[in-house]
């Protein structure tokens, strides 16, 4: 217990240090923050504690992390001072619309082809990803990994290499969008998201093409509306659930 409390206090110390740098304007919007190694050396904290603190900053919307590039101060971080209780969304409406339009074009066809061409092994992979999602509804980071695995398993099941490669070519942006959506709505335990994905899996298993396509469109278009309403600070109660 002592070790846990001690580590938590170190994580809090690192979090406060980074948050203050952002709030004081020392780290400005768009700036790359020091690496894990640099923060570890500067603050005398383990990399495990540094990672935990950076995760807290990501959850608060103060930083955004890009694989292979590092972490950057969110362009929305300054909004926290104006409205501390407001959830900050690190994706613009234009970015969200662009990726959603791409997903509509690709995922609708992918589901249709998956129903026609998926092997038992493909269906099992989708089911395994769904199971991982169910066990991770309180942890958006783990949930996002399983969420991405679910959608890529459907793409594999389509048995169309060109379609699959079109998504893997923008995999980092695809996963970033999923991560941001799941982060923003983690306070609702992501149960509604899991429920919809479960229904999609069942529709694919039953080869109900019409239902499967409808669920894909519902998921994508609902996400756009949810993010827009969240960014506007509107009440989401009664809107999130199916």
C-alpha positions in Angstrom: 0.0 0.0 0.0 2.8 2.4 0.9 4.5 1.7 -2.5 1.3 2.5 -4.3 0.7 5.7 -2.5 4.3 6.7 -2.9 4.2 6.1 -6.6 0.9 7.9 -6.9 2.3 11.0 -5.2 5.2 11.0 -7.7 2.8 10.7 -10.6 0.8 13.6 -9.2 4.0 15.6 -8.8 4.9 15.0 -12.4 1.4 15.8 -13.6 1.3 19.1 -11.6 4.7 20.1 -13.0 3.7 19.5 -16.6 0.3 21.1 -16.1 1.8 24.2 -14.6 4.2 24.6 -17.5 1.2 24.6 -19.8 -0.9 26.9 -17.7 1.9 29.4 -17.2 2.5 29.4 -21.0 6.0 28.0 -20.8 4.8 25.2 -23.0 2.6 26.8 -25.6 -0.1 25.2 -27.8 1.6 23.1 -30.5 4.9 22.9 -28.6 6.5 19.5 -28.2 7.0 18.7 -24.6 10.1 17.0 -23.2 10.4 13.3 -23.9 9.9 10.6 -21.2 13.6 10.3 -20.8 14.1 14.0 -20.4 11.3 14.4 -17.9 12.6 11.3 -16.0 16.1 12.8 -15.7 14.8 16.3 -14.9 12.3 15.2 -12.2 14.1 12.2 -10.9 11.0 10.0 -11.5 10.8 6.6 -13.1 9.6 6.3 -16.7 6.6 4.3 -15.4 5.6 7.3 -13.3 6.2 9.7 -16.2 4.0 7.6 -18.5 1.2 7.6 -15.9 1.4 11.3 -15.6 1.4 11.9 -19.3 -1.7 9.6 -19.6 -3.4 11.9 -17.1 -2.6 14.9 -19.2 -3.9 13.2 -22.3 -7.1 12.2 -20.5 -7.6 15.9 -19.5 -7.0 16.9 -23.1 -3.9 19.0 -22.3 -1.6 17.1 -24.6 -1.9 14.9 -27.7 0.6 12.1 -28.4 1.5 11.0 -31.9 3.3 7.6 -32.3 6.9 8.1 -33.3 6.7 11.9 -32.9 6.1 12.5 -29.2 3.6 14.5 -27.1 2.5 18.1 -28.0 0.5 20.7 -26.0 -3.1 20.6 -27.2 -4.4 23.6 -29.1 -7.4 23.5 -26.8 -5.4 23.5 -23.6 -6.0 27.3 -23.0 -9.7 26.6 -22.8 -9.2 24.8 -19.5 -8.6 28.1 -17.8 -11.9 29.5 -19.1 -13.9 26.4 -18.3 -12.1 24.0 -16.1 -14.9 21.5 -15.9 -15.4 21.3 -19.7 -14.0 18.3 -21.5 -11.6 19.3 -24.2 -11.7 17.6 -27.5 -8.4 17.4 -29.4 -9.9 17.0 -32.8 -11.4 19.7 -35.0 -14.9 19.3 -36.6 -13.1 19.3 -40.0 -10.8 16.5 -39.0 -13.6 14.5 -37.6 -15.7 15.0 -40.8 -12.8 14.0 -43.1 -12.1 10.8 -41.3 -15.8 10.0 -40.9 -16.4 10.4 -44.7 -13.4 8.2 -45.4 -14.7 5.6 -42.9 -18.2 5.7 -44.5 -16.7 5.0 -47.9 -14.5 2.2 -46.7 -16.3 0.5 -43.8 -19.7 0.1 -45.4 -18.1 -1.8 -48.3 -15.9 -3.7 -45.9 -18.9 -4.9 -43.9 -20.7 -6.0 -47.1 -17.6 -8.0 -48.3 -16.9 -9.4 -44.8 -20.4 -10.9 -44.7 -19.8 -12.4 -48.1 -16.2 -13.6 -47.7 -15.2 -13.9 -44.0 -13.7 -17.2 -42.9 -14.5 -18.8 -39.5 -11.0 -17.5 -38.5 -12.0 -14.0 -39.5 -15.2 -14.1 -37.4 -13.3 -15.5 -34.4 -10.8 -12.6 -34.6 -13.7 -10.1 -34.6 -15.2 -11.9 -31.7 -12.0 -11.9 -29.7 -11.6 -8.1 -30.3 -15.2 -7.6 -29.1 -14.4 -9.6 -25.9 -11.4 -7.3 -25.3 -13.6 -4.3 -25.7 -16.1 -5.6 -23.2 -13.4 -6.1 -20.5 -12.0 -2.6 -21.2 -15.0 -0.3 -21.0 -13.6 1.6 -18.0 -10.2 2.1 -19.7 -10.3 4.1 -22.9 -6.7 3.3 -23.8 -7.2 -0.4 -23.8 -10.6 0.0 -25.3 -9.3 1.9 -28.2 -6.7 -0.8 -29.0 -9.5 -3.4 -29.0 -11.7 -1.1 -31.0 -9.1 -0.7 -33.7 -8.5 -4.5 -33.7 -12.3 -5.0 -34.2 -12.5 -2.8 -37.2 -9.3 -4.1 -38.8 -10.5 -7.7 -38.3 -13.6 -6.7 -40.3 -11.4 -5.3 -43.0 -9.4 -8.5 -43.1 -12.6 -10.5 -43.4 -13.5 -8.5 -46.5 -10.6 -10.4 -48.2 -9.8 -7.3 -50.3 -6.1 -6.3 -49.9 -6.6 -2.9 -51.6 -9.4 -2.0 -49.2 -7.3 -3.2 -46.2 -4.2 -1.3 -47.3 -6.2 1.9 -47.9 -6.9 2.0 -44.1 -3.5 0.8 -42.9 -2.0 3.7 -44.9 -3.7 6.1 -42.5 -3.7 3.9 -39.5 -2.2 6.5 -37.1 -5.0 9.0 -38.0 -7.6 6.3 -37.8 -6.5 5.2 -34.4 -6.1 8.8 -33.2 -9.7 9.5 -34.1 -10.9 6.3 -32.2 -8.7 7.2 -29.2 -10.1 10.8 -29.0 -13.7 9.6 -29.3 -13.2 7.0 -26.6 -11.4 9.4 -24.3 -14.1 12.0 -24.5 -16.8 9.5 -23.6 -15.0 7.3 -21.1 -17.0 8.9 -18.3 -19.9 6.9 -19.7 -17.9 3.7 -19.5 -18.2 3.2 -23.2 -21.0 0.7 -22.6 -23.1 2.1 -25.4 -20.2 1.9 -27.8 -19.6 -1.8 -26.9 -23.3 -2.5 -27.3 -23.4 -1.2 -30.8 -20.2 -3.1 -31.8 -21.7 -6.3 -30.3 -24.8 -5.8 -32.5 -22.6 -5.3 -35.5 -20.8 -8.5 -34.8 -24.1 -10.4 -34.5 -25.4 -8.9 -37.7 -22.2 -10.0 -39.5 -22.5 -13.5 -38.0 -26.1 -13.7 -39.1 -25.1 -12.4 -42.6 -27.7 -9.6 -42.2 -26.1 -7.1 -44.6 -28.8 -4.5 -44.3 -28.7 -4.4 -40.5 -24.9 -4.4 -40.5 -24.6 -1.5 -42.9 -27.2 0.5 -40.9 -25.2 0.0 -37.7 -22.0 1.2 -39.3 -23.7 4.3 -40.6 -25.4 4.9 -37.2 -22.1 4.6 -35.4 -20.2 6.9 -37.7 -22.9 9.7 -38.0 -23.7 9.5 -34.3 -20.1 10.1 -33.4 -20.0 13.3 -35.5 -23.1 14.6 -33.7 -21.8 13.5 -30.3 -18.5 15.3 -30.7 -20.1 18.5 -32.0 -22.5 18.6 -29.0 -19.7 17.8 -26.6 -17.5 20.6 -28.0 -20.4 23.0 -27.7 -20.8 22.1 -24.0 -24.3 20.7 -24.5 -25.9 18.2 -22.1 -25.3 14.7 -23.4 -27.6 12.9 -20.9 -30.2 10.7 -22.6 -28.3 11.0 -25.9 -25.4 8.6 -25.5 -27.2 5.4 -25.2 -28.9 3.2 -27.7 
